[in-house]
Amino acid sequence: MKKIGIIGLGMLGNAVALHLLDIGFKVTVFNRSKDKTNQVRERGAIVLDSPKEVAEKSELLIIVVKDADAVKEVAFEENGIVKAKNDELIVADMSTIDPSESKSISEKFLEFGIQKLDIPVMGGPNVAITGDLVMMASGDKTSFEKCKDVFEKIANKVFFLGEKGVAHSIKLAMNLQITMLALALSEGITLVKKADVDPKIFLEILNSTYFKTGMSEKKAFKMIDGKYDPTFTLENLKKDITTMTNAAKSLGVELPMIQKAEEVYENAVKEGLGGIDYTGIIEYIKRINESK
């Protein structure tokens, strides 16, 4: 496959498109806000006016949008993907959505003779730009094999997980880890600062132990310095947390900590912190302590 379509030029979609252009793929894109297509257009992408047009020009069409409603909009509404005439098209959804929604969307695509794969990823635009994401894929195995070479250019590890919906279940579980790690670091840093201890000493000790993480080694120092340049916004993580709690309810699973985390992140968004990096949750923790 050489003809790739991308619908959704947010931070992640833009980085994936730029990487594919850099390594020689022909990339066609659509985004509702045309100004977000400027960078990829300058690098050689073809910008079209509808999802239908992108679908007609693509062998593999990757969707990278906010939520399940946005996926349905670009897929099934007027000038949506399914309106295209392209018998060779495979759709792959990189958005983070509820597994049950993913299954339903896949089944609707099949009504139009289109296979849809789930391909959520771990890693932000800073690793997408170099093709170093980690991808979780599920859906039709034959379609996956057709697209595998492209996926291995997007991600340095690709896990095929079986039937449709499975990849999104694991993606939600992964983002649950991110949620809790950001909160744990925020509270640990806040605790030691209140005890008049340099939080960088706390991180140095933490990173000398079994309990270190990529977040504690990299982003945590920026958290101390109040630097929250977004690679994944706090508001988007809050959206994913709500998807987690909804998925848990549908499965009959009790997840008390993520329910509490949803409340904390929702309050942070209400405080106007939604547009910064998700690690900026430390700012909300600071604020509730300063108000006491």
N, C-alpha and C positions, 0 to 999 in steps of 0.2 A: 504494500500500500504506500502510495506517495501523496494522495490527495486527502488532506485532513481538514475537517471543518471544526470550528470552535464557536459555541454559542455561550456568551457570558465572558466579558473582558474585565472582570474585577481583578484584584491583585493576583490571585492564583491563575485564573484563565489567561491573563495577559502574559504572565511569566512562562506558562506552558507553551503559548503561541510563539513567543520570542525564541524559546529554546528550539522548537521544531523548525522554525525559519532558519535559525543559525546552522542547523545540521542538514539543511537541504530539502525539507519537505515543502510542498506547495500547500499553503494554509489559507483557507477562506473563513471569514469571521462575520458574526452578527452580534451587535450589542444595542440595547434600546437607546442608551446614551451614546451618540456618535462620537462625542469628544474623547471617550475612553478607547476609541479605536485608532487614535492618531499615531501612537508609538508603533503599533504593529503594521499600520499602513506604510509608515516611513521605512520599515524594514522589509517590505515586499508582500505583505498580506493583501489579499483581495477582500475589500469590505463590501458586503451586500446589504440589501434593505429588508430582508426577512429571513426567518429560519427556513422557510420553504426553499428559497433560493440557495442557501448554504447546503441544504440537504441534497439538492440536485447536482451540486458540484463536488460532492464528497464521497469517498469510499467509507471512511470512518468519521462519524460526527460526534464530537465530545461536548457534552453539556456541563457547564460549570456555573450554576446559578444559585440563588439564595436558599430556596426551599422547595418543597414538593409542589406548591401552588405555581411557582415560577416554572418548574419543569413541565407541568401540565399546560401552562400557557404557551410556552414555545413549541410544545409538541403537538397539541391538539386544536388550538384555536385558529382563527382565520390566518392564513398564510403560515401555518405551523408546519413542523417537520413532516407530518403524515400526509400533507397535501402534495408533497413532491413526487415526481415520477422517477424512481431510481431503484431498480430491482436488486442492486448490489449493495445498498446502504446497510451499514451496521451502526447503531447508536450506542454510545457509552456514556453513562451518567456519573460524573465526578462530584456532583453535589452531595451534601450531607443531608439525608432524608430518612424518615422512618422506614424500617424494613418492610412493613406491611404496605405502605404507600408505594414503595419501590416495586413490590410484586404486582400490585394493581396496575401501575403504569406499564410494566413490562407486558402484562396480559393485554392491555389496550393496544400497545404497539403491535402485538402479534395479530390483532384483528386486521391490521393494515399490511400484514406480511413483513414486518420489520422486527428483527431481533434487537433487544436492548440488553447490554451488559451493565453491571454495577462496577464502577471503578473508583471508589473513594480512595483518597491518599492521605498519608501522613507527611508533614513537612510543609513549610510555607513557601512563598514566592522566592525567598532567598536560596532555597535548594531546588525549586522547580526550574529556575533559570539555568541550572547546570545539569538537569536530568537526574537528580539524586533523590527524588521522592521515594517513598515506600508505598506500593500500590496493593490494595486488596481487591480482587476481582471475583465476580460470581455471575452465573447465568449460563447460557448455552455454550457448551464446551467447544463445539465446532467453530462458532463465531469467535470465541476467545482465541483459539489457535490461529485464526486468520489475522487477528489484530496483535498477536503476542509480540511480534518484532517491533511494532510501534510502541507498545506499552513499555518494552524494555529500553527504549530510547528516552521515555518520559521518566521512568523510575529505575533506580539501581537494584531494587528488589521487587519482584512481582509475585504475589501469592494468589493462586487460583483456589477458591474455597468451595466450589460446588454450586448448588442451585441458587436461583435468583433470591436476592434479599439478604443472603448470609454476609456479604461484604459490608453492607450497611450496618448490620448488627455489631460487627467487630469494630467498625469505625466509631460507632457511638460509645462502645466500651473504651476505645482508645481516648476519645475526647473526654470521657469521664476521668481518666487518669490525669490529663492536662488540667482539668478543672481543679482537682484536689491538690495537685502539686503546686499550682499557682497560689491557692489559698494557704497551704501549709507554709510555703516560703514567706508569704506576706505576713502571716501571724508570727512566724519565728523571728523574722527581721524586726517586726514591731515590738515583740517581747524583749529582745536583747537591747534594743535602743532605749526602751523605757527603763532598763536596768543599768543604763550608762555604759554599755559595752559596745564597742565598734562592731557593727553587723558584718563587716568584712572578715573579722576574726571568726564569727559564727560560720560564715560560708567556707572559710579556709578549712575549718575543722570538719564541717559536713562533707566537703569534697575530698577529705582524706579517708572517708569511711565507705562502707558498703552501701550507704543510703544516698550517695550522690546521684544526680541525674544530669542529663544534658541541660535542663533548665537551671539547675543550681550552679552549673559550671559556666553558663553563658548569660542567660537573661537575668539571673538574680542580681548580678552586680549592677546592671542597668536599673533594676528596680530600686536599689539603694540610692542611686544617683538621680532617680526621678525621670529616667529616659524611657519613654514608652512609644517609640516609633512603631506603628502597627505592622505586623506581618499577618496577624489574625486578630480582628478587633474584638474588644470586650462584648460589644453588642452581638456579634456573630456567634461568639461562644455561648452567650445567654440563649440565643435562638436554638443552638444545638442542645443545651441543657434541657430546655423545654421539650425538645424532641426525645431526649433520653427518658424523661419522666413520663411522657405519654406512651413511649414504647414499653416501659416497665409496667404501667397500668394495664396495657393491652395483654401483656404476658402474665399478669397476676403476680408480679415480683415486687417485693417491698425493698426500696433502696433509700433508706432514711437520710443518708448523708447527701446524696445528690438533690434530694428535695430541699434540704436546708441550703445547699449551695445555690439552687435556683432562686431562692428568696434573696440571698446576699447579692448575687449578680443582677437581679432585677432592680434592687435598691440602688446599686451602683449606676445602672443605666439611667434611672430616674434622677440621679445626682449629676447627670451630664457627662458621664465618663465612657459612654458607649463607643465613641469614635477612636479611643486610644487602644493600644495593644492590650490583650487580655490580662497580661501581667500587671497592668495598671489597677487591678483589683486591690493592690496594696494601698492605693490612694483612698479608696473607700474605707479600708480598715483604719487608716490614719485619721480620716475625718470623724468616724464614730468615736474614736478615742479622744480626739481634740475637743469634741462637743461635750465631753463629760466634765 
